[in-house]
Amino acid sequence: MATRLPEAPKVGMVSLGCPKNLVDSERILTKLRSDGYAMSADYAGADVVLVNTCGFLDSAKEESLEAIGEAIAENGRVIVTGCMGKEAEVIRARFPNVLAVTGAHQYEEVVGAVHDAAPMPPNAFVNLVPESGLKLTPRHYSYLKISEGCNHRCSFCIIPALRGDLVSRRPDAILREAEKLVEAGTRELLVISQDTSAYGVDIRKEPRMWKGQEIVPHMTDLARELGKIAPWVRLHYVYPYPHVDQVIPLMAEGLILPYLDIPFQHASPSVLRTMRRPANEAKVLERLRNWRGIAPDITIRSTFVVGFPGETEDDFQYLLDWLDEAQLDRVGAFRFEPVEGAAANDLPGAVPEEVKEERYARIMEKTAAISAAKLRAKVGRTLEVIVDELGDAKEGGGGANARSQADAPEIDGTVFLRDAGHLKQGDIVKVEIEDADDHDLYGVPLA
């Protein structure tokens, strides 16, 4: 007679915040799955619910608290982790019944809390997990975190307080993870960290062997090796240090995607100084021209803060004029929001909320016009795209949603395809661009 093993406890997960949090969630779930736990897609079926919080902005903290409250109301057995774990007393004051609170990337503590809250029954069957781990993203793209923490002390940011100083991963460990992800079906690797261009600063004198050669912990060396592993490699959160120039030839060679996500935050020298950011905006414009000379199709994505304390109308106009000259491809903007613990909270010259809104509307109008012109110039061209999903309603039957090399998932545009019923998720194909709007393209596969 066959022995009936007891069912494994089920774990639910709510993951909030940035892709770095998403990677943390994937690592936690991978460890729990390898320990034999099952996953639950809803509150009702979970023996315990994990809430991976974001604590960067006050609005993000409130969203995290709301998610914790919902999980407690729906399930009652909740473990909190992530950036807001630094404020355990705030969480416990509002939700005294949470089972445990841990901080960002404290994987062992989270797993230990799950084991305490929902112990594995004796002799439970332990299922094997893929070497690539469990994923919360589609099979064809994966986020690859190369470091934790940050050495910058920007006046508006509390990330170093939440996640500590820069701690780089060993290059051989990163490349091994990349290989496993690609073997499991990943076609696009999205390289992330708090400061990708600072990768290896802390372990620069610790090269590692990889496939018979020594790999130096440096962004350029790492990008070159990743380009040999995955069809598409996309770099995010890159500060414009001088050595970033070294990765542009890799884009021209086709080793990595011609795409850089650079958080400029502002252009006015006075605002940048108050932000404690590099303030050589003229040099940046010169470097942008040089990059486009080497890799003409390079896409530059950035984010900007409007309404920072002390920002004058002249400062804001300087930013708009700078954007006219920089001609960035993708731009996101945020209204300044005080973050508890940030030095910027004590700065003079608070900008009224109605002025923030007005400036936000102006910068979005400006950047949408630049984006629309750049996308119109692509009509009639042949571009390579990756297919994200089939059957989009915009195109009716046989349509597909795809992304070009200029588009990161979730934050950039979409290439809407017609006559694409023969394609599969994750396919990388050539398409002819037929139309464009402010942010998206429309096309048809060539085969």
C-alpha positions in Angstrom: 0.0 0.0 0.0 1.4 3.4 -1.0 2.3 5.8 1.8 0.3 9.0 1.6 2.6 11.9 2.5 1.1 15.0 4.3 0.6 18.0 2.1 3.4 20.7 2.1 2.5 24.1 3.6 1.6 26.7 1.0 3.2 30.2 0.9 1.6 33.2 -0.7 3.7 36.2 -1.9 2.9 39.9 -2.5 5.9 41.6 -4.0 5.9 45.4 -4.2 8.4 48.0 -5.4 11.2 47.9 -7.9 12.7 45.0 -9.9 15.4 44.6 -7.2 12.6 43.7 -4.8 11.2 41.3 -7.4 14.6 39.5 -7.5 14.6 39.3 -3.7 11.1 37.7 -3.9 12.2 35.2 -6.5 15.2 34.2 -4.3 13.0 33.7 -1.3 10.4 31.6 -3.2 13.2 29.6 -4.8 14.7 28.7 -1.3 11.2 27.9 0.1 10.3 25.7 -2.9 13.6 23.8 -2.6 12.7 23.3 1.1 9.5 21.6 0.0 7.0 24.4 0.4 4.2 24.8 -2.1 3.1 28.1 -3.6 -0.4 29.6 -3.3 -1.8 32.0 -5.9 -4.4 33.4 -3.4 -4.8 34.3 0.2 -7.3 31.6 0.9 -5.0 28.7 0.0 -1.9 30.0 1.8 -0.7 28.8 5.2 1.3 32.0 5.5 1.6 35.1 3.3 4.9 37.0 2.7 4.6 40.8 1.9 7.8 42.1 0.3 7.5 45.9 1.0 8.9 49.1 -0.6 9.9 51.9 1.6 11.5 54.4 -0.7 8.7 57.1 -0.8 6.0 57.8 1.8 3.4 56.9 -0.9 5.2 53.6 -1.4 5.2 53.0 2.4 1.5 53.6 2.5 0.9 51.1 -0.3 3.0 48.6 1.6 1.0 49.1 4.8 -2.2 48.7 2.8 -0.9 45.5 1.3 0.0 44.2 4.8 -3.5 45.1 6.0 -5.2 43.4 3.1 -3.1 40.2 3.7 -4.0 40.2 7.4 -7.7 40.7 6.7 -7.8 38.0 4.0 -5.4 35.5 5.6 -4.3 36.6 9.1 -0.8 34.9 9.0 1.6 37.5 7.6 5.4 37.9 7.5 6.7 41.2 6.3 10.1 41.7 4.6 11.7 44.2 2.3 12.8 47.9 2.5 10.1 48.9 5.0 11.3 46.2 7.4 13.7 48.9 8.7 10.5 50.4 10.3 9.4 47.3 12.2 8.0 49.4 15.0 5.7 51.3 12.6 4.5 48.1 11.1 3.9 46.4 14.5 2.2 49.5 15.9 -0.4 49.3 13.1 -0.5 45.5 12.7 0.5 43.9 16.0 -0.5 40.5 14.8 2.2 40.2 12.0 4.2 37.1 12.6 7.7 38.5 11.8 9.3 41.6 10.2 12.7 41.4 8.5 14.7 43.9 6.4 15.7 44.0 2.8 17.6 41.0 1.3 17.6 39.2 4.7 16.8 35.9 2.9 17.8 33.6 5.8 15.7 35.5 8.3 12.6 35.4 6.0 12.9 31.7 5.3 13.5 31.0 9.0 10.3 32.9 9.8 8.3 30.8 7.3 9.7 27.6 8.9 8.6 28.9 12.3 5.1 30.0 11.1 4.4 27.0 8.9 6.7 24.1 9.7 7.2 21.4 7.2 5.4 18.2 8.3 7.7 15.2 9.0 8.8 13.2 5.9 7.1 15.7 3.6 7.9 15.1 -0.1 10.4 17.7 -1.3 10.0 18.7 -4.9 13.0 19.6 -7.0 13.1 23.1 -8.4 14.7 24.3 -11.6 18.3 25.4 -11.2 17.2 28.8 -12.4 14.9 29.1 -9.4 11.3 30.3 -9.3 10.3 33.4 -11.3 7.7 36.1 -11.0 8.4 37.3 -14.6 7.5 35.6 -17.9 9.9 32.8 -18.9 11.6 34.8 -21.7 13.1 37.6 -19.6 14.8 37.8 -16.2 16.2 40.4 -13.9 19.8 39.8 -12.9 20.9 41.6 -9.8 24.7 42.2 -9.7 25.0 44.0 -6.4 23.3 45.3 -3.3 23.4 48.7 -1.7 24.8 52.0 -2.8 27.8 54.3 -1.9 26.0 57.5 -3.0 24.5 59.9 -0.5 21.9 61.7 -2.6 19.9 64.1 -0.4 16.5 62.8 -1.5 17.3 59.1 -1.1 17.4 56.7 1.9 18.4 53.5 0.0 21.9 53.3 1.7 20.1 53.4 5.1 17.7 50.7 3.9 20.1 48.5 2.0 23.6 49.6 3.1 26.7 50.4 1.1 27.6 48.7 -2.2 28.2 45.0 -2.0 29.1 43.4 -5.4 28.4 39.8 -6.2 31.3 37.7 -7.6 31.4 37.8 -11.4 31.6 34.1 -11.7 28.4 33.7 -9.6 26.6 36.2 -11.7 27.6 34.5 -15.0 26.7 31.1 -13.6 23.2 32.4 -12.7 22.9 34.0 -16.2 23.7 30.7 -17.8 21.1 28.9 -15.7 18.5 31.5 -16.6 19.2 31.2 -20.3 19.2 27.4 -20.2 15.7 27.7 -18.6 14.4 29.8 -21.5 15.4 33.4 -20.8 16.1 35.4 -23.9 16.6 38.8 -22.3 18.7 39.6 -19.2 17.9 42.9 -17.5 20.9 43.8 -15.4 19.9 45.7 -12.2 21.4 47.1 -9.0 21.3 50.4 -7.2 24.3 51.6 -9.2 25.3 49.2 -12.0 28.2 51.3 -13.2 29.8 51.0 -9.7 29.8 47.3 -9.9 33.0 45.8 -8.6 34.4 48.9 -6.9 34.5 47.0 -3.6 36.0 43.8 -5.0 38.0 45.2 -7.9 41.2 43.3 -6.8 39.3 40.0 -6.6 39.2 38.6 -10.2 37.6 35.2 -10.6 38.1 32.4 -13.1 35.3 31.7 -15.6 35.6 29.1 -18.3 39.3 29.2 -18.2 39.8 32.9 -18.1 40.1 35.5 -15.5 37.1 37.9 -15.1 37.7 41.3 -13.5 34.7 42.5 -11.4 33.9 45.6 -13.6 30.8 46.6 -15.5 32.4 46.5 -18.9 34.0 43.0 -18.4 30.8 41.7 -16.9 28.6 43.1 -19.8 31.0 41.6 -22.4 30.7 38.1 -20.8 26.9 38.4 -20.4 26.6 39.3 -24.1 28.1 35.9 -24.9 25.4 34.1 -22.9 22.1 35.8 -23.7 20.6 37.0 -27.0 19.6 40.3 -25.3 21.4 42.1 -22.4 19.9 45.4 -21.1 21.7 47.6 -18.6 19.6 49.5 -16.0 20.5 52.1 -13.3 23.7 53.2 -14.8 25.3 56.4 -13.4 27.2 58.3 -16.1 30.7 57.7 -14.9 33.5 58.2 -17.5 34.1 54.4 -17.7 30.5 54.0 -19.0 32.0 55.1 -22.4 33.7 51.7 -22.5 30.4 49.8 -22.9 29.2 51.7 -25.9 31.5 49.8 -28.4 29.9 46.6 -27.0 26.6 47.9 -28.2 28.0 48.8 -31.6 29.3 45.2 -31.8 25.9 43.8 -30.9 27.1 42.1 -27.7 24.6 44.1 -25.5 21.5 46.1 -26.4 22.1 49.7 -27.4 20.2 50.9 -24.3 21.2 52.7 -21.2 18.9 53.6 -18.2 20.6 56.6 -16.6 18.9 58.4 -13.6 20.0 62.0 -14.4 17.4 63.4 -11.9 17.9 67.0 -13.1 20.0 69.2 -15.3 20.2 72.5 -13.4 23.7 72.7 -11.8 22.3 74.3 -8.6 19.6 71.7 -8.2 22.1 68.9 -8.8 24.4 70.3 -6.2 21.5 70.4 -3.7 20.6 66.8 -4.6 24.3 65.9 -4.1 24.5 64.6 -7.6 27.2 65.0 -10.3 26.6 68.5 -11.8 28.5 68.5 -15.2 25.5 68.6 -17.5 27.4 70.1 -20.4 29.9 67.2 -20.4 27.0 64.8 -20.4 25.6 66.4 -23.6 29.0 66.0 -25.2 29.2 62.3 -24.2 25.6 61.7 -25.5 26.8 63.0 -28.9 29.8 60.7 -28.8 27.8 57.7 -27.8 25.4 58.3 -30.7 28.3 58.6 -33.0 29.5 55.1 -32.0 26.1 53.4 -31.6 23.6 55.5 -33.7 20.6 53.5 -32.4 21.4 53.8 -28.8 18.3 54.5 -26.6 18.8 56.7 -23.5 16.1 56.4 -20.8 16.2 58.6 -17.7 14.1 59.9 -14.8 13.8 63.4 -13.4 12.5 65.0 -10.2 10.5 68.2 -10.5 9.7 70.5 -7.6 12.8 69.7 -5.6 13.3 72.1 -2.7 14.9 75.3 -4.0 14.0 74.6 -7.6 13.3 77.9 -9.3 11.4 78.6 -12.5 14.8 79.3 -14.1 16.1 75.9 -12.9 13.1 74.2 -14.4 13.4 76.0 -17.7 17.1 75.1 -17.7 16.0 71.4 -17.5 13.5 71.8 -20.3 16.1 73.5 -22.5 18.6 70.7 -21.7 16.0 68.1 -22.7 15.6 69.8 -26.0 19.3 69.4 -26.6 19.7 66.0 -25.1 16.8 64.5 -27.0 16.4 61.5 -24.6 14.4 58.6 -26.0 12.5 57.6 -22.9 11.8 59.9 -19.9 9.9 59.4 -16.6 9.3 62.2 -14.2 8.3 62.4 -10.5 7.1 65.2 -8.3 9.4 65.6 -5.3 8.0 63.8 -2.3 9.6 64.0 1.2 10.9 60.7 2.4 11.3 60.2 6.2 15.0 60.2 7.0 16.2 62.0 3.8 18.4 65.1 4.1 16.3 66.9 1.5 13.5 67.2 4.0 15.4 69.9 5.8 16.2 72.0 2.7 14.7 75.5 2.4 12.6 76.6 -0.5 9.8 74.0 -0.6 7.9 74.2 -3.9 4.1 74.4 -3.6 2.2 71.4 -4.7 0.3 73.3 -7.5 3.7 74.4 -8.9 4.9 70.8 -8.8 1.9 69.7 -10.7 2.3 72.4 -13.3 5.9 71.6 -13.9 5.2 67.9 -14.0 2.6 68.5 -16.8 5.1 70.6 -18.7 7.9 68.1 -18.6 5.7 65.3 -19.6 4.3 67.3 -22.5 7.9 68.2 -23.6 9.2 64.6 -23.4 6.1 63.1 -25.1 6.7 65.4 -28.1 10.4 64.3 -28.3 9.3 60.7 -28.0 6.7 61.0 -30.7 9.2 62.6 -33.1 11.7 59.9 -32.5 9.2 57.1 -33.0 7.8 58.6 -36.2 11.3 58.5 -37.6 11.2 54.7 -37.1 8.2 54.2 -39.4 9.2 52.3 -42.5 12.3 50.8 -40.7 12.9 47.1 -39.9 13.5 46.5 -36.2 14.2 43.4 -34.1 11.6 42.8 -31.4 10.9 40.3 -28.7 7.4 38.9 -28.3 5.9 39.4 -24.8 2.3 38.1 -25.4 0.0 37.0 -28.1 -3.5 38.2 -28.9 -3.7 41.9 -27.9 -7.1 43.4 -28.2 -5.7 46.5 -30.0 -5.0 44.5 -33.1 -7.8 42.0 -32.9 -7.2 38.3 -33.8 -3.7 37.3 -34.6 -2.1 40.2 -32.8 0.9 40.3 -30.5 2.5 42.7 -28.0 6.3 42.9 -28.5 9.2 45.2 -27.5 12.0 46.6 -29.5 15.6 46.9 -28.3 14.6 50.4 -27.2 11.9 49.1 -24.8 12.4 47.6 -21.3 9.4 45.7 -19.9 6.8 47.5 -17.9 8.4 51.0 -18.2 8.9 51.7 -21.9 6.8 51.4 -25.0 5.2 48.5 -26.8 5.4 47.3 -30.5 1.9 46.2 -31.4 2.0 43.6 -34.1 -0.6 42.4 -36.6 -0.6 39.1 -38.4 1.5 37.6 -35.6 -0.5 34.4 -34.8 2.4 32.2 -35.9 4.8 33.7 -33.3 5.5 32.4 -29.7 6.2 34.3 -26.5 9.9 34.9 -26.3 10.5 34.9 -30.1 13.0 37.5 -31.4 11.9 38.5 -34.9 12.3 41.2 -37.5 9.3 43.4 -38.1 8.4 46.3 -40.4 7.2 49.4 -38.5 4.1 50.8 -40.1 2.9 53.5 -37.6 3.7 55.2 -34.4 2.1 57.4 -31.6 3.7 59.2 -28.7 5.0 56.2 -27.0 4.3 53.0 -29.0 5.0 51.5 -32.4 2.8 49.4 -34.7 4.2 46.8 -37.2 4.0 43.5 -38.9 6.4 40.5 -38.8 8.5 40.0 -41.9 8.4 36.2 -41.6 
